[in-house]
Amino acid sequence: MRRKILVSACAVLALLVGTVTLVPSAAAANKSPGCVTKAEYKKAEKGMTEAHVKKIFGTNGRREARATSGGYVSEIRSYKTCSKWSAVAISLDEKPHGSPQLTGKSAAWVS
């Protein structure tokens, strides 16, 4: 429970202040199932669809927040990382009749 709270807090904090690298993590294999590596994180770019990000990360992540207004949807998702104490979060925006697109990403990497 404590780890979940710490990871969620780090993800939200990192999203607010931008990408922070605390300590370089060991290089992990790309396409790691269920967790996000630094290499996978770097491949995710603004404008990509949520489906494309899911394909790169190999996981859906966890929805932390969602807001809707006038047909627009904004969402923040956090992801388990392959480095034990690291955190990754992305923000997605969806226009009416569109698909969710990556509008921001943030990470704190700790090895």
Secondary structure as GFF3:
##gff-version 3
##sequence-region A 1 111
A	DSSP	alpha_helix	2	17	.	.	.	ID=ss1
A	DSSP	beta_strand	20	21	.	.	.	ID=ss2
A	DSSP	alpha_helix	38	43	.	.	.	ID=ss3
A	DSSP	alpha_helix	50	57	.	.	.	ID=ss4
A	DSSP	beta_strand	62	69	.	.	.	ID=ss5
A	DSSP	beta_strand	72	79	.	.	.	ID=ss6
A	DSSP	beta_strand	87	94	.	.	.	ID=ss7
A	DSSP	beta_strand	101	109	.	.	.	ID=ss8
###
